[in-house]
């Protein structure tokens, strides 16, 4: 639940900034996209690979709630 609440808070902030509703699942997908963009620039950056896997798992957990 902590993970979900964190993504809910991020989604609420992004929703205000973007002027559209953002879901916790979309937060996880966008963060994964950020990591993919970083990996395109530095493919061997281990932290980005670990983070990408974490955001994929976060997305899965959020969608299974």
DOVOTOR-379920 format. One record per residue: residue in three letters; x, y, z of N, C-alpha, C, O, CB in turn. Coordinates in steps of 0.05 Angstrom, whole numbers, plus 5000, padded with zeros to 4 digits. Atoms other than C-alpha are relative to their C-alpha. Glycine has a CB too. Layout:
<sites>
AlaXYZXYZXYZXYZXYZ...
</sites>
This chain:
<sites>
Unk501649765000500050005000501750255000500950464989498250005024Unk498349764999505850485013500750084971500650324964502649955016Unk499349945028507950424940497750134986498050334971500749744985Unk502449885013500850564916499550285009498950464993497649825006Unk500449734989500151164962502050204989501350434982500150005031Unk498049835011506651444937499350074971499550314963502849875001Unk500749955028504451374864497550164999497150324980499749734985Unk502449835000497751674882500750295005499750474991498049915023Unk499149734995501252294910501350124975500850354968501950015024Unk498749905025505552354848498050064979498150264965502149794990Unk502149975020499452264804498450265005497850404986498149764999Unk501549754993495852824841501550254992500450444981499350005030Unk498349775007501653304832500250034969499850254959502849975012Unk499849995029502553124758497450094988497450234968500949734989Unk502649925011495053204747499750305001498650424982497849865016Unk500249704998495353924772501850134979501050314965500750095028Unk498149885018501554074731499149974971499350174955502849875004Unk500850065028498953754667497250094992496650124969500449714994Unk502849925006491653954674498349774990496249814979500050224981Unk501550245006489353234662500449805022502449815037500949884972Unk499850194978488052664709502149794993502149674971497349865005Unk497950205003494052204717499549785021498949855044502950125003Unk500550224982493351514749502649905012504849955000498549774986Unk497650124989498351154794501449814980503849804979499449855025Unk498850175021499350644738501550154979503650074970497849834988Unk498649835020501051194689502650115011504550154997498150234991Unk497549914987506151454739502249794996504449864988499650075030Unk498150215003509650784739500949974971503349934966498849735010Unk499350025028509450744663501850234991503850194976497549994982Unk498449775008512251454655502749995012504750065000498650265008Unk497450034987517751324705501749794985504149824982499749935030Unk498650215015519550684667501050124973503250064964498149764994Unk499249875025519651104603502550185004504250204987497750174989Unk497749844994524551584636502549835001504649904991499650155027Unk497750184998529151004652500849894973503249864967499349775019Unk499350095027528650744581501550224984503450164969497449924985Unk498749785013530551434555502950035009504750074993498550275004Unk497349984990536651444600501749764990504049804984499949995031Unk498550235010538550744578500750024971502749924962498449745005Unk499449955029538250954505502550174998504050144978497650144986Unk497649835000543651464522502449865013504649885003499450265015Unk497850154986547751034571499049725005498149665027500750155026Unk501150274998545950304558501049835022499749645031500549864974Unk498850174979550450024611499650115028500950015047503049964995Unk500549884973547850454669498349815017495949805014498750284997Unk501350214985546149904718497750105017495649975019502049875019Unk502249904983541950344765497550044984495350004994500950265012Unk502449965017537250514707498749744994496249724993500850144974Unk501150265005536349774692498549905024496349805022502249804992Unk501250084974534849624765497450165004495350055012501950035023Unk502349834996530050214769497849934980495449924988500750304996Unk502050085020526550004704498549755009496149745006501449964972Unk501350254991525249314732498250075024496049955026502249805009Unk501649924977522649644796497450134992495350085003501650185018Unk502549875009517750084759498249814986495749834987500750234981Unk501750215013515349484718498549845022496149795019501749814983Unk501250154978514049114783497950185014495850095022502149915021Unk501949814988510649734813497550014984495350014994501350285003Unk502449995018506049774752498349755004495949765006500950034971Unk501450254997504249044760498549995026496149915027502049764999Unk501350004974502749124834497650195001495550135012502050075022Unk502249805000498549754823497649894984495449934993501050264988Unk502250095017494549434768498549765012496249705005501049924972Unk501350234987493048824812498550075025497549905039502149795006Unk501549924976489949234868497049994995495550055014500850295008
</sites>
